[in-house]
Amino acid sequence: MITIHPTFVYGHNLTQTSAEEVANGTNGMLWGAIMAENKAGLLSYVTVGDVAEAHLRALKPEIKENASYLVSGPTHTWDDVLEIVKSHYPGVPYKLKPGTKTINFVGSTEKAEKELGMEWQSLKSLVHEVMDQQLGFLGNGAPNIWFLVFGMGKIYESLMVLRNISVADLFLFW
């Protein structure tokens, strides 16, 4: 058995169908910290795409049985999040304050990086996935179709490359 241990998982939520549903998952923690003056604190994160990628890479035949991997992006501060929001969403009435205390708890992800070849998506990418989806729901009630088409395409492509799975087999897998 191979186990993948993610920290808080954020990113585009394929099961979310309305803006209100953000409260049902970890994206609600990020959204709340940015938009609703919820107490920000923990910022240990990994994107949903990185978690999917780690699972796919763990399928490689050269990965040893009974391996365990911590998957988590690099450490950042809430000020880093604030800078992304300020520069990329200038018209959004965010409430995250400068100097908000940040708590990161991460062990070493070196094993996942070495053995699985993991390279973590950026904080900017993560913030965009959550903000764009939420703002899309609030603006017109539709999720970001770009991610549904292209984001899932990356996962399918990885599956096909890592396990030599055909498109027909992929539909059976999914």
C-alpha positions in Angstrom: 0.0 0.0 0.0 1.2 3.5 -0.8 -0.2 6.4 1.2 -0.5 10.1 0.2 -0.8 12.6 3.1 -1.9 16.1 2.0 -2.1 19.1 4.2 -5.1 21.3 3.6 -6.3 20.8 0.0 -7.5 23.9 -1.9 -8.4 24.5 -5.5 -11.2 24.3 -8.0 -14.0 22.1 -6.5 -15.7 20.0 -9.2 -18.6 19.1 -6.9 -19.4 22.7 -5.8 -22.5 24.0 -7.6 -23.1 27.3 -5.8 -21.2 30.0 -4.0 -22.7 29.0 -0.7 -21.3 25.5 -0.9 -17.8 26.9 -0.4 -18.4 26.6 3.3 -18.6 22.8 2.9 -14.8 22.3 2.3 -11.4 23.6 2.8 -11.8 26.3 0.2 -14.2 28.0 2.6 -11.3 28.5 5.0 -9.3 30.4 2.4 -12.3 32.3 1.0 -13.4 33.2 4.5 -9.9 34.4 5.5 -9.8 36.6 2.4 -13.4 37.9 2.2 -15.1 37.6 5.6 -12.5 38.5 8.2 -12.6 35.0 9.5 -9.6 34.4 11.7 -6.9 33.4 9.4 -4.1 31.3 10.8 -3.3 28.0 9.2 -1.9 28.3 5.7 -0.3 24.8 5.2 -1.7 23.9 1.8 -1.5 21.8 -1.3 -3.6 22.2 -4.5 -6.1 19.6 -5.5 -4.2 19.2 -8.7 -1.0 18.4 -6.8 -2.8 15.8 -4.8 -4.2 14.2 -7.9 -0.7 14.3 -9.5 0.9 12.7 -6.5 -1.7 9.8 -6.6 -1.0 9.3 -10.3 2.7 9.3 -9.9 2.4 6.9 -7.0 1.1 4.4 -9.6 4.4 4.1 -11.3 5.8 0.6 -11.1 9.2 1.8 -9.6 7.4 3.2 -6.5 8.0 0.8 -3.6 5.2 -0.8 -1.7 4.5 0.6 1.8 5.7 4.1 0.8 4.3 7.1 2.4 4.4 10.7 1.1 3.6 14.1 2.6 2.3 16.4 0.0 2.3 20.1 0.7 3.2 23.3 -1.1 5.9 25.6 0.1 5.3 27.8 3.1 3.9 31.2 2.7 2.3 33.9 4.8 -1.1 35.5 4.7 0.7 38.7 3.5 1.7 36.7 0.4 -2.0 35.8 -0.1 -3.0 39.5 0.4 -0.5 40.7 -2.2 -1.9 38.3 -4.8 -5.5 39.4 -4.0 -4.6 43.1 -4.1 -2.7 42.9 -7.4 -5.0 40.4 -9.2 -8.4 41.3 -7.8 -8.3 45.1 -7.3 -12.1 45.5 -7.4 -12.9 42.8 -4.9 -13.8 44.0 -1.4 -11.4 41.7 0.5 -11.1 41.9 4.3 -7.8 40.1 4.9 -5.5 42.5 6.9 -1.8 43.0 6.5 0.3 41.3 9.2 -2.3 38.5 9.8 -0.6 35.8 11.9 0.4 32.7 9.8 0.7 29.2 11.1 2.4 26.6 8.9 2.9 23.0 9.9 4.8 21.0 7.4 7.3 18.3 7.6 9.6 17.5 4.8 8.2 17.0 1.4 11.6 16.0 0.0 10.6 12.3 -0.4 7.6 13.2 -2.6 9.7 15.6 -4.6 12.5 13.1 -5.1 10.7 9.8 -5.5 7.5 11.1 -7.2 9.1 14.1 -8.9 6.6 16.5 -7.4 6.8 20.2 -8.2 4.3 22.2 -6.3 1.8 24.6 -7.9 2.3 28.2 -6.9 0.3 30.0 -4.2 -0.8 32.4 -7.0 -2.3 29.5 -8.9 -4.1 28.2 -5.8 -5.6 31.7 -4.9 -6.7 32.1 -8.5 -8.5 28.7 -8.6 -10.5 29.5 -5.4 -11.2 33.1 -6.1 -12.1 32.6 -9.8 -14.5 29.8 -9.0 -16.2 31.8 -6.2 -16.4 35.0 -8.1 -17.7 33.1 -11.1 -20.5 31.7 -8.9 -21.2 35.1 -7.5 -21.1 36.8 -10.9 -23.1 34.5 -13.1 -23.8 31.3 -11.2 -21.5 29.2 -13.4 -18.2 27.6 -12.5 -15.0 28.3 -14.5 -15.5 26.1 -17.6 -11.8 26.6 -18.5 -10.7 24.5 -15.5 -13.3 21.9 -16.2 -12.0 21.4 -19.7 -8.3 22.0 -19.4 -7.6 21.1 -15.7 -9.2 17.7 -16.0 -7.4 17.3 -19.3 -4.1 17.4 -17.4 -5.2 14.7 -15.0 -6.4 12.5 -17.9 -3.1 13.1 -19.8 -1.1 12.1 -16.7 -3.1 9.0 -16.2 -2.6 7.9 -19.8 1.2 8.6 -19.7 1.9 7.0 -16.3 -0.1 3.9 -16.8 -0.3 3.7 -20.6 -4.1 4.0 -20.3 -6.1 4.5 -23.5 -8.9 7.0 -23.8 -11.4 4.2 -23.8 -9.9 2.7 -20.6 -10.0 6.1 -19.0 -13.7 6.3 -19.3 -14.0 2.9 -17.6 -11.6 4.1 -14.9 -13.5 7.4 -14.3 
